[in-house]
Structures are given as structure tokens and as C-alpha cells.
Amino acid sequence: MNPMTYKGYAARIEYSEEDEAFIGRVAGIRDIVTFHGASVDEIRAAFHEAVDFYLSTCAERGEAPQKPYSGKLMLRVPPELHARAAMRAEAAGKSLNAWVAETLAKAV
């Protein structure tokens, strides 16, 4: 499933049986930005509106908006683990980055 994205931000959306509506939150930032809608079109429009409002509010306050996760992940691992991972990646015909991303995706 692909996340809903807008201006570099991603949405985490769930359905609330109690409210009979989709409830969303901008993912990947510490600030709490929420939105809701009764249909896919409504939740998409509300997501766009929430992101635009968040960005304009930050600008009005002179604050930098928080950025969503960049996709860059820096890790420190023991050299032996690094070597074994590099060997597994090479054996699979992949770069270490591609192999780790694939392995991590399977784990989460």
C-alpha cells in the first residue's frame, strides 16, 4: 500500500468506526497535524489543507516546519556484521544499500 503524500509529507490514515470517518495524521514529524474526512476525496482534500495550514502557520510564526523523514538512515554496526551484510548483498547481486533496504522492509 502506498502512503498518501503531499509536498513531501506522508499521511497515516485509519478508519474510525465510532466516528464513521477516516482520521489522519501527518506522519514522520513530531508536531501533531491531524485531519479527517468521510471519503477518500474528503480525506485527501483535508490532508492537503492540513499540510498547507501547517506550513503557513510555521511561516507566520517565523519557525521552520519540521521535515518528514528523509529516507536516509545512518547506522553503527560492528565491523563483522557490516562485512557479513556486504557479502550477503554481493551474493544476491545487489548493492549493500539495496540489500539492507529490502531486508529491513521484510522485517517491518
Residue pairs with C-beta under 8 A, 6 or more apart in sequence:
3 10
3 11
3 12
3 27
4 10
4 11
4 13
4 24
4 43
4 44
4 47
5 11
6 47
6 48
6 51
7 51
7 52
7 55
8 67
8 68
9 26
9 27
9 28
9 29
9 51
9 68
10 26
10 27
10 28
10 68
11 24
11 25
11 26
11 27
11 35
11 43
11 47
12 24
12 25
12 26
12 27
13 22
13 23
13 24
13 43
13 47
14 22
14 23
14 24
15 21
15 22
15 23
16 22
16 23
19 36
20 38
21 36
21 37
21 38
22 36
22 37
22 38
22 39
22 40
22 42
22 43
23 34
23 35
23 36
24 34
24 35
24 36
24 37
24 43
24 46
24 47
24 50
25 32
25 33
25 34
25 35
26 33
26 34
26 47
26 50
26 51
26 54
26 68
27 68
28 68
28 69
29 65
29 66
29 67
29 68
30 66
31 54
31 65
31 66
33 50
33 51
33 54
34 50
35 43
35 46
35 47
35 49
35 50
36 43
36 46
37 43
37 44
37 45
37 46
54 65
55 65
58 64
58 65
77 85
85 96
85 99
85 100
86 96
88 99
89 95
89 96
89 98
89 99
89 100
92 99
94 102
